[in-house]
Amino acid sequence: MKKTRKKKSKITKFEKFLLVITLVVSLSYPFMNIFAKSTLSEMNYKLESSKEKIALQNKNNESLKMKINELASLENLESVAKKMGLSYTSNSIKTIDK
């Protein structure tokens, strides 16, 4: 009787290398995906925070502009002039248009 020999399939070094690379990539993909999504989420949070700060600063700027206009009004100038003892004559006031 003859013994039957099983043929062993030999895997070359290149095939082993490809197999290892495929396994590493396929196992690390979920971690890379989670990392990318968490980074994106963090950037979105920072963006929204910056938008809120910008909106708050715009409100503050608008408030300051209104205060400047109030302080620069003719009524306020007259009251400050009277407190300082200055007299008001309409001939001495000159208006400059912007």
Helices and strands as residue ranges (DSSP letters): H 13-71, H 74-83, G 90-92
